[in-house]
Amino acid sequence: MLRIGLLTSGGDCQALNATMRGIVKTLMTNSEEPIEIYGFEDGYQGLIYSRFRVMTPADFSGILTRGGTILGTSRTPFKRLDTPEADGVEKVPAMVHTYHKLQLDCLFMLGGNGSTKTANRLREEGLNVIALPKTIDNDTWGTELTFGFTSAIDVATKCIDDIHTTASSHGRVFVIEIMGHKVGWIPLYAGVAGGADVILIPEIPYDMDNVIKTIEHRMETGSRFTIVAVAEGAISKEDAALSKKEYKKKLAERTSPSIVYDIAKEIEAKTGRETRVAIPGHTQRGGQPDAQDRIFATQCGVEAALGCLRGEFGYMIALRDGKMCHMPLEDVAGKLKFVDPQSDLVREAKALGISFGDEWPRLEPPPSEPPGLTSQIVLGHVRTPPCASRGGVLPSCGKIWEVSPGASCGN
């Protein structure tokens, strides 16, 4: 008998169910012994308090397209892992006890950065753990992609798309808050996909003077509206220069709900343009997973299950250089993957005239092409370069790919 545990931890996303389905279907197809499945309710809380369901393969049928998680989820902050629960229960000993009481052979944990740190702690306690990279923020270190990310991009992009029509009709500036407290992957990708004019992310501190210049330039050149996509954690150059303690104090003294309201207020005051705030909020976590998320989540589930059957534990499933692989938990736990301000997508967005607020962009095209490059478009047989990840979300590989009829790309 192979006994496994499943839990989903932290904020939810669209492809958690698809991932669990991938795990269970792969185990049922490939295991030479019967499978016993324990689904822990509400994340690590289920493991702490031994709240679980004994599940069957039928429970995982028809959930590929279903958002959220059939097990429920909750947050168990890693920094409070050694602090007893309100009723005095010690978290780590309780989780270890539940694992051994059920005689589990493996615990599959679907979660983001904090949850992965807890998974690594359980590994250190001697448990067989496999982590799967769940987060809409795409900020898990060691993997090019996390499931939930591309679906969140779709939701945020649609919000920007829909705001365009009303912004144009009324000649307004819209400041749209996109999820991303510590990193700016969603606002970067959704901002480019949705045609935002300004994108503000935590990795690139902004100067409001440059944001204002961009808006005024658009007004001067006949544009009726401006779309500003702002990460929750966007930060000005002035605030970025503060110490951590000083910045926390400033945030505590803020009277507005979030940074987007401060930005909108300043834009309206300095440009005289009617400015509105739009917040898609938790819709970015909700709804059905898109096709890319369903594929990647399924891949993660399959690879995790096959690793379990081979007796391999103590790692996170990851996508690196377009290949599915294992990353040791001790190597990824506690690390964030930030947007590189020098990445191809940022550079290309700036070339389009999109402002990141860090500098005054050159909004006119260059007088001539740089040496060695050509603007000629050749139609022919094209293969996606191996440095590209699946679903059209491309990492910054720094390569220029030359395309000619009948040719294919290679490293």
C-alpha positions as CSV (number, residue, x, y, z in Angstrom):
1,M,0.0,0.0,0.0
2,L,1.3,3.4,-1.0
3,R,-0.1,6.1,1.3
4,I,0.1,9.7,0.3
5,G,-1.0,13.1,1.7
6,L,-2.1,16.1,-0.3
7,L,-2.4,19.7,1.0
8,T,-2.8,23.1,-0.6
9,S,-1.2,26.0,1.4
10,G,-1.3,29.8,1.3
11,G,-3.2,31.9,-1.2
12,D,-5.3,30.0,-3.7
13,C,-5.0,30.1,-7.4
14,Q,-6.7,28.7,-10.5
15,A,-4.8,25.4,-11.1
16,L,-4.5,23.7,-7.7
17,N,-7.1,21.1,-8.6
18,A,-5.5,20.4,-11.9
19,T,-2.2,19.7,-10.2
20,M,-3.7,17.3,-7.6
21,R,-5.5,15.6,-10.5
22,G,-2.2,15.1,-12.2
23,I,-0.7,13.6,-9.1
24,V,-3.5,11.1,-8.5
25,K,-4.1,10.0,-12.1
26,T,-0.3,9.4,-12.6
27,L,-0.1,7.4,-9.4
28,M,-3.2,5.3,-10.2
29,T,-1.8,4.7,-13.7
30,N,1.7,3.7,-12.8
31,S,1.8,2.4,-9.3
32,E,2.2,-1.4,-8.9
33,E,0.5,-1.2,-5.4
34,P,-2.8,0.2,-4.2
35,I,-3.0,3.9,-3.4
36,E,-4.4,5.4,-0.2
37,I,-5.1,9.1,-0.5
38,Y,-5.4,11.5,2.4
39,G,-6.5,15.1,1.6
40,F,-5.7,17.5,4.4
41,E,-8.2,20.3,4.8
42,D,-7.2,24.0,4.9
43,G,-3.5,23.6,4.3
44,Y,-1.0,22.9,7.1
45,Q,-3.9,23.4,9.6
46,G,-5.3,20.1,8.4
47,L,-1.9,18.4,9.1
48,I,-1.6,20.1,12.5
49,Y,-5.0,19.1,13.7
50,S,-5.3,15.8,11.8
51,R,-8.3,17.1,9.7
52,F,-8.4,15.1,6.6
53,R,-10.5,13.1,4.1
54,V,-9.8,9.7,2.8
55,M,-10.2,10.3,-0.9
56,T,-10.8,8.1,-4.0
57,P,-9.8,8.6,-7.7
58,A,-13.4,9.7,-8.3
59,D,-12.8,12.8,-6.2
60,F,-10.3,14.0,-8.8
61,S,-12.5,13.5,-11.8
62,G,-13.9,16.6,-13.5
63,I,-11.7,19.1,-11.6
64,L,-9.2,20.0,-14.3
65,T,-11.0,23.2,-15.2
66,R,-12.2,24.0,-11.7
67,G,-10.5,26.9,-9.9
68,G,-9.7,27.2,-6.2
69,T,-9.0,24.0,-4.3
70,I,-11.3,21.2,-3.3
71,L,-9.3,20.8,-0.1
72,G,-9.5,24.4,1.1
73,T,-6.5,26.4,2.1
74,S,-5.1,28.7,4.8
75,R,-1.9,30.5,5.7
76,T,0.4,29.2,8.4
77,P,3.2,31.8,8.4
78,F,6.7,30.2,8.5
79,K,7.9,33.0,10.9
80,R,5.4,31.8,13.5
81,L,6.0,28.1,12.9
82,D,7.6,27.6,16.3
83,T,5.0,29.7,18.1
84,P,2.2,27.5,19.6
85,E,-1.3,27.7,18.3
86,A,-3.8,29.6,20.4
87,D,-4.8,26.4,22.1
88,G,-1.2,25.5,22.9
89,V,-0.6,23.0,20.1
90,E,3.0,22.9,18.9
91,K,2.8,23.1,15.1
92,V,5.8,21.1,13.9
93,P,5.5,18.2,16.3
94,A,1.8,18.0,15.6
95,M,2.4,17.8,11.8
96,V,5.1,15.1,12.3
97,H,2.8,13.2,14.5
98,T,-0.1,13.2,12.0
99,Y,2.2,12.1,9.2
100,H,3.5,9.1,11.2
101,K,0.1,8.3,12.6
102,L,-1.3,7.8,9.1
103,Q,1.9,6.0,8.0
104,L,2.3,8.3,5.0
105,D,4.9,7.5,2.4
106,C,4.9,11.0,0.9
107,L,3.3,14.4,1.5
108,F,2.6,16.5,-1.6
109,M,2.5,20.2,-0.8
110,L,1.2,22.7,-3.3
111,G,2.3,26.1,-2.2
112,G,4.4,29.3,-2.6
113,N,7.5,30.6,-0.9
114,G,6.4,30.6,2.7
115,S,4.8,27.2,2.3
116,T,7.9,25.8,0.7
117,K,10.0,26.9,3.7
118,T,7.6,24.9,5.9
119,A,7.9,22.0,3.6
120,N,11.7,22.2,3.9
121,R,11.4,22.2,7.7
122,L,9.3,19.1,7.5
123,R,12.0,17.5,5.3
124,E,14.5,18.4,8.0
125,E,12.3,16.6,10.5
126,G,12.6,13.4,8.4
127,L,9.4,13.5,6.4
128,N,9.2,12.6,2.7
129,V,8.0,15.8,1.1
130,I,7.5,16.9,-2.5
131,A,6.6,20.6,-3.2
132,L,4.9,21.9,-6.2
133,P,5.3,25.6,-7.2
134,K,1.9,27.4,-6.7
135,T,1.6,31.1,-6.8
136,I,0.0,33.7,-9.1
137,D,3.0,35.9,-8.4
138,N,5.5,33.7,-10.2
139,D,8.1,34.7,-7.6
140,T,9.2,31.2,-6.5
141,W,13.0,31.0,-6.9
142,G,14.4,28.1,-9.0
143,T,11.6,27.8,-11.5
144,E,10.8,29.8,-14.6
145,L,7.1,29.4,-14.1
146,T,4.5,28.7,-11.3
147,F,1.0,27.5,-11.9
148,G,-1.6,30.2,-11.4
149,F,0.6,32.9,-13.0
150,T,-0.6,32.8,-16.6
151,S,-4.3,32.7,-15.5
152,A,-3.7,35.7,-13.3
153,I,-2.1,37.5,-16.2
154,D,-5.2,36.8,-18.3
155,V,-7.5,38.3,-15.6
156,A,-5.4,41.4,-15.1
157,T,-5.0,41.9,-18.8
158,K,-8.8,41.7,-19.4
159,C,-9.2,44.3,-16.7
160,I,-6.8,46.6,-18.5
161,D,-8.5,45.8,-21.8
162,D,-11.9,46.7,-20.4
163,I,-10.7,49.9,-18.7
164,H,-9.3,51.1,-22.1
165,T,-12.8,51.7,-23.5
166,T,-14.2,53.7,-20.6
167,A,-10.9,55.6,-20.2
168,S,-11.0,56.6,-23.8
169,S,-14.6,57.6,-23.7
170,H,-14.2,60.0,-20.8
171,G,-10.6,61.1,-21.5
172,R,-9.4,59.9,-18.1
173,V,-6.3,58.6,-16.5
174,F,-6.8,55.2,-14.9
175,V,-4.5,53.8,-12.2
176,I,-5.0,50.0,-12.0
177,E,-3.7,48.1,-9.0
178,I,-2.4,44.7,-10.0
179,M,-1.4,42.0,-7.5
180,G,2.3,41.9,-6.7
181,H,3.4,42.9,-3.2
182,K,7.1,42.1,-3.4
183,V,7.6,41.4,-7.1
184,G,6.1,42.7,-10.3
185,W,5.7,39.8,-12.6
186,I,1.9,40.1,-13.1
187,P,1.8,43.9,-13.7
188,L,4.8,43.6,-16.0
189,Y,3.2,40.9,-18.2
190,A,-0.4,42.2,-18.0
191,G,0.8,45.7,-18.5
192,V,2.5,44.8,-21.8
193,A,-0.3,42.5,-22.9
194,G,-2.9,45.1,-22.1
195,G,-1.2,48.1,-23.6
196,A,-0.5,50.0,-20.4
197,D,1.3,53.3,-20.9
198,V,3.0,53.3,-17.5
199,I,4.0,50.2,-15.4
200,L,5.2,50.6,-11.9
201,I,6.7,47.5,-10.1
202,P,8.7,47.0,-6.9
203,E,11.9,46.1,-8.7
204,I,12.1,49.5,-10.4
205,P,11.6,52.5,-8.0
206,Y,9.8,55.3,-9.8
207,D,10.0,59.1,-9.9
208,M,6.6,60.7,-10.1
209,D,8.0,63.5,-12.3
210,N,8.7,60.9,-15.0
211,V,5.2,59.4,-14.7
212,I,3.7,62.9,-15.0
213,K,5.9,63.7,-18.0
214,T,4.6,60.5,-19.7
215,I,1.0,61.5,-19.1
216,E,1.5,65.1,-20.3
217,H,3.3,63.9,-23.4
218,R,0.4,61.7,-24.3
219,M,-2.0,64.6,-23.8
220,E,0.2,66.9,-26.0
221,T,0.3,64.3,-28.8
222,G,-3.5,63.9,-28.8
223,S,-4.1,60.8,-26.6
224,R,-7.4,61.1,-24.7
225,F,-6.4,58.7,-21.9
226,T,-3.6,57.0,-20.0
227,I,-3.4,53.6,-18.4
228,V,-1.1,53.2,-15.4
229,A,-0.6,49.6,-14.2
230,V,0.7,49.6,-10.6
231,A,1.9,46.7,-8.5
232,E,0.6,46.6,-4.9
233,G,4.2,46.9,-3.8
234,A,5.3,49.7,-6.2
235,I,7.8,52.1,-4.5
236,S,9.0,55.5,-5.2
237,K,12.7,56.4,-5.4
238,E,12.4,58.5,-2.3
239,D,10.8,55.6,-0.3
240,A,13.3,53.1,-1.7
241,A,16.1,55.2,-0.1
242,L,14.5,54.9,3.3
243,S,15.7,52.3,5.8
244,K,13.4,49.3,6.3
245,K,12.3,50.7,9.7
246,E,11.6,54.1,8.3
247,Y,9.6,52.7,5.4
248,K,7.5,50.5,7.6
249,K,6.7,53.5,9.8
250,K,5.7,55.5,6.7
251,L,3.4,52.7,5.6
252,A,1.8,52.6,9.0
253,E,1.1,56.3,8.8
254,R,-0.5,56.1,5.4
255,T,-4.2,57.2,5.4
256,S,-5.1,56.0,2.0
257,P,-6.1,52.4,1.3
258,S,-3.0,51.7,-0.9
259,I,-0.3,53.3,-3.0
260,V,-2.5,53.5,-6.1
261,Y,-4.7,56.1,-4.4
262,D,-1.7,58.2,-3.6
263,I,-0.5,58.0,-7.1
264,A,-3.9,58.8,-8.6
265,K,-4.3,61.8,-6.3
266,E,-0.9,63.2,-7.3
267,I,-1.5,62.6,-11.0
268,E,-4.8,64.5,-10.9
269,A,-3.3,67.4,-8.9
270,K,-0.3,67.8,-11.2
271,T,-2.0,67.2,-14.6
272,G,-5.5,68.5,-14.0
273,R,-6.7,65.3,-15.7
274,E,-9.6,63.4,-14.2
275,T,-8.1,60.3,-12.6
276,R,-9.7,57.1,-11.4
277,V,-8.6,53.9,-9.6
278,A,-9.5,50.4,-10.6
279,I,-8.7,47.3,-8.6
280,P,-9.4,43.8,-10.0
281,G,-8.2,42.5,-6.6
282,H,-8.9,38.8,-5.8
283,T,-10.5,38.2,-9.2
284,Q,-6.8,37.6,-10.2
285,R,-6.9,34.5,-8.1
286,G,-10.3,33.3,-9.2
287,G,-12.1,31.6,-12.1
288,Q,-11.0,28.7,-14.3
289,P,-7.3,28.1,-15.0
290,D,-6.3,29.0,-18.6
291,A,-4.9,26.4,-21.0
292,Q,-1.3,27.1,-20.1
293,D,-1.9,26.7,-16.4
294,R,-3.8,23.4,-17.0
295,I,-0.9,22.1,-18.9
296,F,1.9,23.2,-16.6
297,A,-0.1,22.1,-13.5
298,T,-0.6,18.7,-15.0
299,Q,3.1,18.4,-15.8
300,C,4.0,19.3,-12.2
301,G,1.6,16.7,-10.9
302,V,2.9,14.0,-13.2
303,E,6.5,14.7,-12.4
304,A,5.9,14.8,-8.7
305,A,4.0,11.5,-8.8
306,L,6.7,9.8,-10.9
307,G,9.4,11.0,-8.5
308,C,7.4,9.6,-5.6
309,L,7.2,6.2,-7.3
310,R,10.9,6.3,-7.8
311,G,11.4,7.0,-4.1
312,E,12.7,10.5,-4.7
313,F,11.8,13.2,-2.1
314,G,12.9,16.5,-0.6
315,Y,12.6,18.7,-3.7
316,M,10.3,21.1,-5.5
317,I,9.2,20.5,-9.1
318,A,10.5,23.2,-11.4
319,L,10.8,24.4,-15.0
320,R,14.3,25.4,-16.0
321,D,15.6,26.0,-19.5
322,G,12.3,24.7,-20.8
323,K,12.7,21.3,-19.0
324,M,10.9,19.9,-16.0
325,C,13.3,19.1,-13.2
326,H,13.7,18.8,-9.4
327,M,15.1,21.6,-7.2
328,P,16.3,20.6,-3.7
329,L,14.0,22.2,-1.1
330,E,17.0,23.5,0.9
331,D,18.1,25.4,-2.3
332,V,14.7,27.2,-3.0
333,A,13.3,27.7,0.5
334,G,13.2,31.3,1.5
335,K,14.3,32.8,-1.8
336,L,12.3,35.1,-4.1
337,K,12.6,35.4,-7.8
338,F,12.5,39.1,-8.8
339,V,11.9,40.8,-12.1
340,D,15.3,41.7,-13.6
341,P,15.2,45.5,-14.5
342,Q,17.5,44.7,-17.4
343,S,15.4,41.8,-18.7
344,D,14.4,41.6,-22.4
345,L,10.7,42.3,-21.6
346,V,11.5,45.5,-19.6
347,R,13.9,46.7,-22.3
348,E,11.4,46.0,-25.0
349,A,8.6,47.6,-23.1
350,K,10.7,50.7,-22.7
351,A,11.4,50.6,-26.5
352,L,7.7,50.8,-27.1
353,G,7.5,54.0,-25.0
354,I,6.1,52.4,-21.8
355,S,7.3,54.3,-18.8
356,F,8.5,52.5,-15.6
357,G,8.9,55.8,-13.9
358,D,12.7,55.4,-13.4
359,E,13.6,57.5,-16.4
360,W,12.1,59.8,-19.0
361,P,11.6,57.4,-22.0
362,R,12.6,58.2,-25.5
363,L,9.1,58.3,-27.1
364,E,10.1,59.0,-30.7
365,P,11.5,56.1,-32.8
366,P,15.3,56.2,-33.4
367,P,16.3,57.9,-36.7
368,S,17.9,54.7,-38.1
369,E,18.3,51.1,-37.2
370,P,21.2,50.1,-35.0
371,P,24.0,48.4,-36.9
372,G,23.8,44.7,-37.4
373,L,20.0,44.5,-37.0
374,T,17.3,44.3,-39.7
375,S,13.6,45.1,-39.6
376,Q,12.9,42.7,-42.5
377,I,10.3,40.1,-41.6
378,V,10.9,36.7,-43.2
379,L,8.0,34.3,-43.4
380,G,9.1,30.7,-43.0
381,H,9.2,27.7,-40.9
382,V,9.7,28.7,-37.2
383,R,10.3,26.6,-34.2
384,T,10.0,28.0,-30.6
385,P,13.6,28.5,-29.3
386,P,14.5,26.0,-26.6
387,C,15.1,28.9,-24.1
388,A,11.4,29.7,-24.2
389,S,9.1,28.3,-21.6
390,R,5.7,26.9,-22.5
391,G,2.6,28.9,-23.2
392,G,4.2,32.0,-24.7
393,V,5.7,33.2,-21.4
394,L,9.3,33.7,-22.4
395,P,12.3,34.0,-20.0
396,S,15.0,36.5,-20.7
397,C,17.6,34.5,-22.4
398,G,19.4,37.3,-24.1
399,K,19.6,35.6,-27.4
400,I,18.6,37.0,-30.8
401,W,17.0,34.4,-33.0
402,E,17.5,34.5,-36.8
403,V,14.6,33.1,-38.8
404,S,14.8,32.0,-42.4
405,P,12.7,29.7,-44.6
406,G,13.0,26.1,-43.5
407,A,15.3,27.0,-40.5
408,S,14.9,26.0,-36.9
409,C,16.4,27.5,-33.8
410,G,19.2,25.9,-31.7
411,N,21.3,26.7,-28.7
